[in-house]
Every structure is written in C-alpha cells, then in structure tokens.
Amino acid sequence: AGMERVRKLIAKVAPTNSTALVLGETGTGKELVARALHRIGPRRDRRFVTVNCSAVVESLFESELFGHVRGAFTGATEHKAGLFESAAGGTIFLDEVGELPAAVQAKLLRVLETGEVQRVGSLQPKKVDVRIVAATNRDLRQDVERGAFRKDLYYRLNVVELIVPPLRERREDIPYLVAAFVREFADRFGKGIEGVSPAAERLLMNAEWPGNIRELRNVLERTCMLTDGRMLRET
C-alpha cells in the first residue's frame, strides 16, 4: 500500500515540470523514483543527469554544477559547461542534496528562482530549462532548524514531496523483490536457480533490512553467485 501511494503520486507529478523532493532511508530506491518521474514525463527523450552531492569535492562543486570559463581558476584551461547545462531540456537529479555546501545552496536557490546559471568566472547568466528532482536520507526539517540547510532552499525544493517507505514497513513486497532479483542474478551467472525455499523466504521476510532494498539485493546477488543448487536455502 505504501508503494502504491508513491506510484500514484509519481503518475500525477511526472507530467508536470514541478520540482520534487524524494525522501527515504538509504537503499529504498529514491533514484528509481526520480527516474520514473523523468521516464513517464514530457522530458523522457532528453537527458537524465545524476549528481551525487556527497561525492563532489567542495572546492569544485560550483564548477561541476554550473560550469566555468577559461582562466576562472588555476587549471581552467578552457570553457566548460556544468551539469545543469548538460541536462538542458531534461532532468537533473540531485542525490543526497542535504550534503550541499552552504555556498552552493545559495547558488542553487538562485537557479531555482531565476532559471539561470552563471559559470564560474563569468558575468553573463545563462537560461537553463531543466527539471530538478532532489533526494536525501536526511531530515531536512531538522537541518533547517539547526541552520545546516537553508530554509528558503528547502521550500523551493519541496514543491512536491515523495516519501519512499523503508522495506521493514512493506514486507509484503519482499517475495516479489526476491523473485525479481533471483531471476536477474540467475540469468547473469548462467545458473538454473528456480527460487528460494520456504524456510529461506521466512528468513528474508523476518529480517530487519537496515540497508533496505539495496541490502536485500546484495544478499541475493552474493547467494546466487555462491550457490550450486537450484533453490536458495537458509543455510
């Protein structure tokens, strides 16, 4: 039921160009929600650009997102378009947006307000037509309250909020996920695995899965890789 609510909301939001904020614990499938918003929306034939906000070096963040001109800083030997320009006409997915440095938060807010980016070292803003979908496993409301995330940016991003429930709150989905992953890995490893034993399924159903679907997928990949039988068993 929880994922059905998410699916219905995706169907309503996808045809629009509204900014969306996807919330959920790590491993719940937030990027899949973002890709679904892009895939069934009007921008489906254009690029879907992913930015991992926790992986980009802070000193290069502004250049990565907005681009730079030649000579803007040491090593800038030529003009470079940023990821916003690369996503023109499509969707840019800001994964782990709660990790954005404060200075970049202010720049992103301006993009949301004006629809323009300004390359590092340039005085000339440039219009960009992109849909922004952001995601985080952080509690942004708490971050706003303690001053770690800009309140005005939070409300700009949170036009539509999609909350992906953790796997422990939708255990009825586990058998379907298990069947899909077993088929995937049996094909990948060239094995005739037909499914899981009843005892193994009970074990999977009762596990806590703090890493959510990503953890479940990893367990099944490892098990399918190592098994020699046609059924995955609990031992």
Secondary structure, 3 states (H helix, E strand, C coil): CHHHHHHHHHHHHCCCCCCEEEECCCCCCHHHHHHHHHHCCCCCCCCEEEEECCCCCHHHHHHHHHEECCCCCCCCCCCEECHHHHCCCCEEEEECHHHCCHHHHHHHHHHHHHCEECCECCCCCEECCCEEEEEECCCHHHHHHCCCCCHHHHHHHCCEEEECCCHHHCHHHHHHHHHHHHHHHHHHHCCCCCEECHHHHHHHHHCCCCCHHHHHHHHHHHHHHHCCCCEECCC
